[in-house]
Amino acid sequence: ELVEPLRALAGENGPHGCVLLSAQKKCSPVSMPYLIRAAKEALKRRGLGELSLDDLRDDYAIRQLAVLPPEEAARRCGYPDTARFLGRFADQVKKK
């Protein structure tokens, strides 16, 4: 239920739907606060304002665990320590 609204949101930017474009900083990386604010505003515009960025990260991690070995899922989710990753998502591993 989350994937389709996010795809629609990404599609609003045309062929570069997953790229964040900033008129203020044309050639330099955007700051983390700017990125967080932009993500929250985009979710709010699509009626998903109750979602947090942590919810999205958790959803991604759970989806990775469903299709990948735990070590690979942890790496893709930015966890250098698989044990810590599995500790956070242990209940999801048991459901597999």
A tleap script that builds the chain and sets N, CA, C and O, in Angstrom:
source leaprc.protein.ff14SB
mol = sequence {
  NGLU LEU VAL GLU PRO LEU ARG ALA LEU ALA
  GLY GLU ASN GLY PRO HIE GLY CYS VAL LEU
  LEU SER ALA GLN LYS LYS CYS SER PRO VAL
  SER MET PRO TYR LEU ILE ARG ALA ALA LYS
  GLU ALA LEU LYS ARG ARG GLY LEU GLY GLU
  LEU SER LEU ASP ASP LEU ARG ASP ASP TYR
  ALA ILE ARG GLN LEU ALA VAL LEU PRO PRO
  GLU GLU ALA ALA ARG ARG CYS GLY TYR PRO
  ASP THR ALA ARG PHE LEU GLY ARG PHE ALA
  ASP GLN VAL LYS LYS CLYS
}
set mol.1.N position { 0.808 -1.194 0.000 }
set mol.1.CA position { 0.000 0.000 0.000 }
set mol.1.C position { 0.852 1.259 0.000 }
set mol.1.O position { 0.355 2.330 -0.349 }
set mol.2.N position { 2.107 1.162 0.377 }
set mol.2.CA position { 2.992 2.314 0.430 }
set mol.2.C position { 3.712 2.538 -0.896 }
set mol.2.O position { 4.040 3.674 -1.236 }
set mol.3.N position { 3.956 1.479 -1.637 }
set mol.3.CA position { 4.772 1.570 -2.840 }
set mol.3.C position { 4.128 2.450 -3.907 }
set mol.3.O position { 4.800 3.313 -4.472 }
set mol.4.N position { 2.862 2.256 -4.189 }
set mol.4.CA position { 2.212 3.015 -5.257 }
set mol.4.C position { 2.189 4.525 -5.004 }
set mol.4.O position { 2.516 5.291 -5.910 }
set mol.5.N position { 1.813 4.977 -3.798 }
set mol.5.CA position { 1.873 6.439 -3.579 }
set mol.5.C position { 3.283 7.005 -3.723 }
set mol.5.O position { 3.454 8.125 -4.202 }
set mol.6.N position { 4.294 6.237 -3.312 }
set mol.6.CA position { 5.670 6.720 -3.446 }
set mol.6.C position { 6.096 6.753 -4.909 }
set mol.6.O position { 6.812 7.665 -5.324 }
set mol.7.N position { 5.663 5.764 -5.696 }
set mol.7.CA position { 5.961 5.788 -7.140 }
set mol.7.C position { 5.300 6.994 -7.799 }
set mol.7.O position { 5.904 7.663 -8.637 }
set mol.8.N position { 4.064 7.263 -7.416 }
set mol.8.CA position { 3.362 8.424 -7.970 }
set mol.8.C position { 4.088 9.710 -7.597 }
set mol.8.O position { 4.219 10.618 -8.418 }
set mol.9.N position { 4.553 9.781 -6.368 }
set mol.9.CA position { 5.293 10.949 -5.907 }
set mol.9.C position { 6.587 11.104 -6.701 }
set mol.9.O position { 6.928 12.212 -7.116 }
set mol.10.N position { 7.302 10.016 -6.914 }
set mol.10.CA position { 8.538 10.059 -7.694 }
set mol.10.C position { 8.252 10.484 -9.127 }
set mol.10.O position { 9.044 11.211 -9.728 }
set mol.11.N position { 7.132 10.039 -9.677 }
set mol.11.CA position { 6.772 10.371 -11.043 }
set mol.11.C position { 6.490 11.840 -11.268 }
set mol.11.O position { 6.524 12.303 -12.408 }
set mol.12.N position { 6.216 12.575 -10.227 }
set mol.12.CA position { 5.949 14.012 -10.365 }
set mol.12.C position { 7.162 14.767 -10.881 }
set mol.12.O position { 7.020 15.870 -11.408 }
set mol.13.N position { 8.354 14.193 -10.740 }
set mol.13.CA position { 9.574 14.845 -11.215 }
set mol.13.C position { 9.954 14.401 -12.619 }
set mol.13.O position { 11.084 14.630 -13.049 }
set mol.14.N position { 9.035 13.770 -13.343 }
set mol.14.CA position { 9.312 13.348 -14.717 }
set mol.14.C position { 10.288 12.194 -14.763 }
set mol.14.O position { 10.259 11.327 -13.890 }
set mol.15.N position { 11.161 12.165 -15.773 }
set mol.15.CA position { 12.055 11.026 -15.954 }
set mol.15.C position { 13.093 10.875 -14.847 }
set mol.15.O position { 13.707 9.818 -14.704 }
set mol.16.N position { 13.284 11.922 -14.074 }
set mol.16.CA position { 14.257 11.882 -12.976 }
set mol.16.C position { 13.521 11.822 -11.643 }
set mol.16.O position { 13.881 12.537 -10.708 }
set mol.17.N position { 12.510 10.991 -11.544 }
set mol.17.CA position { 11.624 10.950 -10.401 }
set mol.17.C position { 12.280 10.653 -9.077 }
set mol.17.O position { 11.743 11.035 -8.037 }
set mol.18.N position { 13.405 9.996 -9.068 }
set mol.18.CA position { 14.062 9.667 -7.802 }
set mol.18.C position { 15.210 10.611 -7.494 }
set mol.18.O position { 15.968 10.375 -6.554 }
set mol.19.N position { 15.348 11.669 -8.268 }
set mol.19.CA position { 16.430 12.630 -8.060 }
set mol.19.C position { 15.844 13.884 -7.439 }
set mol.19.O position { 14.839 14.409 -7.919 }
set mol.20.N position { 16.463 14.360 -6.383 }
set mol.20.CA position { 16.023 15.592 -5.741 }
set mol.20.C position { 16.722 16.758 -6.430 }
set mol.20.O position { 17.950 16.845 -6.433 }
set mol.21.N position { 15.937 17.641 -7.007 }
set mol.21.CA position { 16.484 18.809 -7.682 }
set mol.21.C position { 16.301 20.025 -6.786 }
set mol.21.O position { 15.230 20.234 -6.217 }
set mol.22.N position { 17.343 20.815 -6.666 }
set mol.22.CA position { 17.284 21.994 -5.815 }
set mol.22.C position { 17.708 23.218 -6.605 }
set mol.22.O position { 18.811 23.266 -7.148 }
set mol.23.N position { 16.832 24.199 -6.666 }
set mol.23.CA position { 17.164 25.443 -7.360 }
set mol.23.C position { 18.191 26.245 -6.567 }
set mol.23.O position { 18.947 27.027 -7.144 }
set mol.24.N position { 18.225 26.058 -5.249 }
set mol.24.CA position { 19.138 26.828 -4.421 }
set mol.24.C position { 20.591 26.366 -4.555 }
set mol.24.O position { 21.510 27.181 -4.474 }
set mol.25.N position { 20.798 25.076 -4.757 }
set mol.25.CA position { 22.152 24.519 -4.804 }
set mol.25.C position { 22.262 23.651 -6.050 }
set mol.25.O position { 22.178 22.425 -5.974 }
set mol.26.N position { 22.450 24.292 -7.185 }
set mol.26.CA position { 22.385 23.584 -8.462 }
set mol.26.C position { 23.447 22.494 -8.600 }
set mol.26.O position { 23.152 21.426 -9.136 }
set mol.27.N position { 24.648 22.728 -8.141 }
set mol.27.CA position { 25.731 21.784 -8.399 }
set mol.27.C position { 26.359 21.198 -7.141 }
set mol.27.O position { 27.325 20.440 -7.235 }
set mol.28.N position { 25.845 21.522 -5.999 }
set mol.28.CA position { 26.451 20.995 -4.781 }
set mol.28.C position { 25.452 20.078 -4.075 }
set mol.28.O position { 24.244 20.191 -4.284 }
set mol.29.N position { 25.959 19.177 -3.244 }
set mol.29.CA position { 25.043 18.273 -2.521 }
set mol.29.C position { 24.103 19.052 -1.610 }
set mol.29.O position { 24.452 20.106 -1.079 }
set mol.30.N position { 22.912 18.508 -1.445 }
set mol.30.CA position { 21.965 19.145 -0.531 }
set mol.30.C position { 22.289 18.706 0.891 }
set mol.30.O position { 22.832 17.624 1.115 }
set mol.31.N position { 21.952 19.551 1.831 }
set mol.31.CA position { 22.220 19.221 3.230 }
set mol.31.C position { 21.185 18.222 3.739 }
set mol.31.O position { 20.096 18.114 3.176 }
set mol.32.N position { 21.516 17.504 4.786 }
set mol.32.CA position { 20.593 16.527 5.362 }
set mol.32.C position { 19.309 17.190 5.858 }
set mol.32.O position { 18.229 16.658 5.600 }
set mol.33.N position { 19.374 18.334 6.562 }
set mol.33.CA position { 18.113 18.970 6.971 }
set mol.33.C position { 17.228 19.334 5.777 }
set mol.33.O position { 16.007 19.198 5.851 }
set mol.34.N position { 17.831 19.796 4.681 }
set mol.34.CA position { 17.060 20.129 3.487 }
set mol.34.C position { 16.386 18.874 2.926 }
set mol.34.O position { 15.210 18.899 2.563 }
set mol.35.N position { 17.132 17.802 2.862 }
set mol.35.CA position { 16.604 16.545 2.338 }
set mol.35.C position { 15.452 16.025 3.202 }
set mol.35.O position { 14.429 15.588 2.674 }
set mol.36.N position { 15.614 16.070 4.500 }
set mol.36.CA position { 14.560 15.609 5.421 }
set mol.36.C position { 13.312 16.475 5.265 }
set mol.36.O position { 12.198 15.955 5.193 }
set mol.37.N position { 13.492 17.770 5.213 }
set mol.37.CA position { 12.355 18.676 5.053 }
set mol.37.C position { 11.648 18.434 3.720 }
set mol.37.O position { 10.418 18.414 3.666 }
set mol.38.N position { 12.414 18.250 2.649 }
set mol.38.CA position { 11.826 17.994 1.334 }
set mol.38.C position { 11.050 16.677 1.326 }
set mol.38.O position { 9.966 16.601 0.748 }
set mol.39.N position { 11.592 15.654 1.957 }
set mol.39.CA position { 10.908 14.353 2.012 }
set mol.39.C position { 9.608 14.464 2.799 }
set mol.39.O position { 8.581 13.927 2.383 }
set mol.40.N position { 9.650 15.152 3.923 }
set mol.40.CA position { 8.439 15.310 4.736 }
set mol.40.C position { 7.372 16.113 3.997 }
set mol.40.O position { 6.187 15.786 4.067 }
set mol.41.N position { 7.783 17.148 3.299 }
set mol.41.CA position { 6.824 17.946 2.534 }
set mol.41.C position { 6.213 17.129 1.401 }
set mol.41.O position { 5.018 17.242 1.129 }
set mol.42.N position { 7.025 16.307 0.739 }
set mol.42.CA position { 6.527 15.472 -0.356 }
set mol.42.C position { 5.522 14.446 0.166 }
set mol.42.O position { 4.482 14.228 -0.454 }
set mol.43.N position { 5.823 13.827 1.284 }
set mol.43.CA position { 4.890 12.866 1.871 }
set mol.43.C position { 3.581 13.552 2.260 }
set mol.43.O position { 2.499 13.007 2.044 }
set mol.44.N position { 3.687 14.734 2.826 }
set mol.44.CA position { 2.500 15.479 3.246 }
set mol.44.C position { 1.618 15.828 2.049 }
set mol.44.O position { 0.394 15.721 2.123 }
set mol.45.N position { 2.248 16.247 0.939 }
set mol.45.CA position { 1.486 16.578 -0.279 }
set mol.45.C position { 0.701 15.385 -0.816 }
set mol.45.O position { -0.349 15.560 -1.433 }
set mol.46.N position { 1.202 14.180 -0.584 }
set mol.46.CA position { 0.537 12.974 -1.075 }
set mol.46.C position { -0.408 12.375 -0.033 }
set mol.46.O position { -0.927 11.278 -0.235 }
set mol.47.N position { -0.634 13.070 1.065 }
set mol.47.CA position { -1.536 12.558 2.086 }
set mol.47.C position { -0.905 11.502 2.967 }
set mol.47.O position { -1.610 10.735 3.622 }
set mol.48.N position { 0.423 11.453 2.990 }
set mol.48.CA position { 1.148 10.469 3.791 }
set mol.48.C position { 1.937 11.145 4.913 }
set mol.48.O position { 2.971 10.638 5.349 }
set mol.49.N position { 1.445 12.279 5.369 }
set mol.49.CA position { 2.152 13.059 6.377 }
set mol.49.C position { 2.338 12.346 7.701 }
set mol.49.O position { 3.220 12.713 8.479 }
set mol.50.N position { 1.523 11.331 7.976 }
set mol.50.CA position { 1.659 10.605 9.245 }
set mol.50.C position { 2.852 9.645 9.234 }
set mol.50.O position { 3.258 9.148 10.284 }
set mol.51.N position { 3.412 9.384 8.049 }
set mol.51.CA position { 4.581 8.509 7.968 }
set mol.51.C position { 5.830 9.272 8.375 }
set mol.51.O position { 5.991 10.449 8.050 }
set mol.52.N position { 6.697 8.593 9.081 }
set mol.52.CA position { 7.984 9.198 9.403 }
set mol.52.C position { 9.050 8.590 8.496 }
set mol.52.O position { 8.834 7.542 7.888 }
set mol.53.N position { 10.182 9.242 8.413 }
set mol.53.CA position { 11.272 8.694 7.620 }
set mol.53.C position { 11.764 7.378 8.226 }
set mol.53.O position { 12.240 6.502 7.505 }
set mol.54.N position { 11.651 7.240 9.534 }
set mol.54.CA position { 11.995 5.976 10.176 }
set mol.54.C position { 11.055 4.861 9.718 }
set mol.54.O position { 11.488 3.725 9.521 }
set mol.55.N position { 9.766 5.184 9.548 }
set mol.55.CA position { 8.815 4.200 9.028 }
set mol.55.C position { 9.251 3.717 7.652 }
set mol.55.O position { 9.194 2.521 7.365 }
set mol.56.N position { 9.684 4.641 6.801 }
set mol.56.CA position { 10.110 4.275 5.458 }
set mol.56.C position { 11.365 3.415 5.490 }
set mol.56.O position { 11.484 2.448 4.738 }
set mol.57.N position { 12.291 3.773 6.357 }
set mol.57.CA position { 13.521 2.986 6.469 }
set mol.57.C position { 13.208 1.576 6.984 }
set mol.57.O position { 13.755 0.594 6.482 }
set mol.58.N position { 12.335 1.480 7.977 }
set mol.58.CA position { 11.952 0.169 8.508 }
set mol.58.C position { 11.252 -0.668 7.442 }
set mol.58.O position { 11.511 -1.865 7.320 }
set mol.59.N position { 10.373 -0.046 6.678 }
set mol.59.CA position { 9.675 -0.756 5.610 }
set mol.59.C position { 10.675 -1.302 4.591 }
set mol.59.O position { 10.557 -2.445 4.148 }
set mol.60.N position { 11.657 -0.481 4.224 }
set mol.60.CA position { 12.687 -0.910 3.280 }
set mol.60.C position { 13.472 -2.094 3.849 }
set mol.60.O position { 13.713 -3.074 3.144 }
set mol.61.N position { 13.865 -2.009 5.104 }
set mol.61.CA position { 14.630 -3.082 5.736 }
set mol.61.C position { 13.830 -4.383 5.759 }
set mol.61.O position { 14.372 -5.450 5.472 }
set mol.62.N position { 12.560 -4.298 6.095 }
set mol.62.CA position { 11.706 -5.491 6.147 }
set mol.62.C position { 11.574 -6.109 4.772 }
set mol.62.O position { 11.605 -7.332 4.631 }
set mol.63.N position { 11.427 -5.269 3.751 }
set mol.63.CA position { 11.337 -5.783 2.376 }
set mol.63.C position { 12.640 -6.448 1.957 }
set mol.63.O position { 12.624 -7.465 1.264 }
set mol.64.N position { 13.758 -5.885 2.368 }
set mol.64.CA position { 15.049 -6.492 2.037 }
set mol.64.C position { 15.205 -7.849 2.726 }
set mol.64.O position { 15.693 -8.806 2.124 }
set mol.65.N position { 14.793 -7.921 3.970 }
set mol.65.CA position { 14.862 -9.195 4.700 }
set mol.65.C position { 13.992 -10.272 4.067 }
set mol.65.O position { 14.294 -11.460 4.184 }
set mol.66.N position { 12.933 -9.874 3.408 }
set mol.66.CA position { 12.032 -10.842 2.784 }
set mol.66.C position { 12.661 -11.508 1.567 }
set mol.66.O position { 12.263 -12.610 1.191 }
set mol.67.N position { 13.638 -10.850 0.949 }
set mol.67.CA position { 14.182 -11.388 -0.307 }
set mol.67.C position { 15.684 -11.646 -0.291 }
set mol.67.O position { 16.221 -12.229 -1.232 }
set mol.68.N position { 16.361 -11.220 0.762 }
set mol.68.CA position { 17.820 -11.355 0.804 }
set mol.68.C position { 18.274 -12.053 2.067 }
set mol.68.O position { 17.556 -12.068 3.066 }
set mol.69.N position { 19.474 -12.637 2.029 }
set mol.69.CA position { 20.058 -13.144 3.278 }
set mol.69.C position { 20.262 -11.976 4.248 }
set mol.69.O position { 20.494 -10.849 3.811 }
set mol.70.N position { 20.178 -12.227 5.544 }
set mol.70.CA position { 20.296 -11.141 6.532 }
set mol.70.C position { 21.554 -10.294 6.382 }
set mol.70.O position { 21.501 -9.080 6.578 }
set mol.71.N position { 22.680 -10.907 6.038 }
set mol.71.CA position { 23.929 -10.158 5.908 }
set mol.71.C position { 23.838 -9.132 4.781 }
set mol.71.O position { 24.283 -7.994 4.932 }
set mol.72.N position { 23.259 -9.541 3.647 }
set mol.72.CA position { 23.115 -8.633 2.506 }
set mol.72.C position { 22.077 -7.547 2.801 }
set mol.72.O position { 22.276 -6.384 2.449 }
set mol.73.N position { 20.979 -7.922 3.439 }
set mol.73.CA position { 19.952 -6.937 3.804 }
set mol.73.C position { 20.548 -5.889 4.739 }
set mol.73.O position { 20.298 -4.696 4.574 }
set mol.74.N position { 21.326 -6.326 5.712 }
set mol.74.CA position { 21.960 -5.384 6.650 }
set mol.74.C position { 22.879 -4.429 5.911 }
set mol.74.O position { 22.860 -3.224 6.163 }
set mol.75.N position { 23.681 -4.956 5.002 }
set mol.75.CA position { 24.611 -4.117 4.244 }
set mol.75.C position { 23.859 -3.087 3.413 }
set mol.75.O position { 24.234 -1.915 3.399 }
set mol.76.N position { 22.808 -3.504 2.723 }
set mol.76.CA position { 22.035 -2.583 1.882 }
set mol.76.C position { 21.320 -1.508 2.699 }
set mol.76.O position { 21.033 -0.420 2.199 }
set mol.77.N position { 21.042 -1.822 3.942 }
set mol.77.CA position { 20.343 -0.866 4.808 }
set mol.77.C position { 21.301 0.007 5.607 }
set mol.77.O position { 20.869 0.820 6.424 }
set mol.78.N position { 22.594 -0.158 5.373 }
set mol.78.CA position { 23.574 0.700 6.018 }
set mol.78.C position { 24.016 0.258 7.396 }
set mol.78.O position { 24.589 1.044 8.150 }
set mol.79.N position { 23.755 -0.994 7.730 }
set mol.79.CA position { 24.191 -1.524 9.028 }
set mol.79.C position { 25.492 -2.299 8.829 }
set mol.79.O position { 25.486 -3.346 8.181 }
set mol.80.N position { 26.604 -1.809 9.370 }
set mol.80.CA position { 27.856 -2.553 9.240 }
set mol.80.C position { 27.863 -3.816 10.112 }
set mol.80.O position { 28.631 -4.746 9.864 }
set mol.81.N position { 27.012 -3.835 11.121 }
set mol.81.CA position { 26.958 -4.965 12.049 }
set mol.81.C position { 25.644 -5.731 11.852 }
set mol.81.O position { 24.573 -5.247 12.218 }
set mol.82.N position { 25.741 -6.924 11.272 }
set mol.82.CA position { 24.542 -7.724 11.000 }
set mol.82.C position { 23.803 -8.070 12.279 }
set mol.82.O position { 22.573 -8.095 12.289 }
set mol.83.N position { 24.525 -8.338 13.360 }
set mol.83.CA position { 23.871 -8.698 14.622 }
set mol.83.C position { 22.985 -7.556 15.125 }
set mol.83.O position { 21.878 -7.791 15.610 }
set mol.84.N position { 23.469 -6.342 15.010 }
set mol.84.CA position { 22.666 -5.180 15.431 }
set mol.84.C position { 21.424 -5.030 14.553 }
set mol.84.O position { 20.335 -4.736 15.045 }
set mol.85.N position { 21.601 -5.234 13.262 }
set mol.85.CA position { 20.488 -5.176 12.324 }
set mol.85.C position { 19.446 -6.238 12.667 }
set mol.85.O position { 18.249 -5.953 12.711 }
set mol.86.N position { 19.904 -7.446 12.907 }
set mol.86.CA position { 18.981 -8.529 13.238 }
set mol.86.C position { 18.309 -8.296 14.587 }
set mol.86.O position { 17.156 -8.682 14.780 }
set mol.87.N position { 19.016 -7.673 15.516 }
set mol.87.CA position { 18.406 -7.348 16.802 }
set mol.87.C position { 17.251 -6.376 16.639 }
set mol.87.O position { 16.231 -6.488 17.320 }
set mol.88.N position { 17.418 -5.424 15.735 }
set mol.88.CA position { 16.357 -4.437 15.501 }
set mol.88.C position { 15.161 -5.048 14.783 }
set mol.88.O position { 14.019 -4.670 15.048 }
set mol.89.N position { 15.411 -5.987 13.880 }
set mol.89.CA position { 14.340 -6.550 13.067 }
set mol.89.C position { 14.109 -8.032 13.345 }
set mol.89.O position { 13.642 -8.760 12.469 }
set mol.90.N position { 14.431 -8.480 14.547 }
set mol.90.CA position { 14.309 -9.900 14.908 }
set mol.90.C position { 12.910 -10.432 14.702 }
set mol.90.O position { 12.740 -11.558 14.234 }
set mol.91.N position { 11.901 -9.645 15.043 }
set mol.91.CA position { 10.532 -10.128 14.894 }
set mol.91.C position { 10.187 -10.364 13.416 }
set mol.91.O position { 9.367 -11.230 13.113 }
set mol.92.N position { 10.787 -9.622 12.510 }
set mol.92.CA position { 10.545 -9.818 11.085 }
set mol.92.C position { 11.243 -11.063 10.557 }
set mol.92.O position { 10.731 -11.734 9.661 }
set mol.93.N position { 12.412 -11.372 11.111 }
set mol.93.CA position { 13.146 -12.570 10.705 }
set mol.93.C position { 12.361 -13.805 11.100 }
set mol.93.O position { 12.323 -14.780 10.350 }
set mol.94.N position { 11.732 -13.780 12.271 }
set mol.94.CA position { 10.952 -14.926 12.746 }
set mol.94.C position { 9.730 -15.191 11.878 }
set mol.94.O position { 9.272 -16.330 11.781 }
set mol.95.N position { 9.189 -14.132 11.235 }
set mol.95.CA position { 7.992 -14.285 10.418 }
set mol.95.C position { 8.288 -14.952 9.081 }
set mol.95.O position { 7.365 -15.456 8.441 }
set mol.96.N position { 9.541 -14.973 8.639 }
set mol.96.CA position { 9.910 -15.540 7.340 }
set mol.96.C position { 9.637 -17.022 7.249 }
set mol.96.O position { 9.898 -17.635 6.214 }
savepdb mol mol.pdb
quit
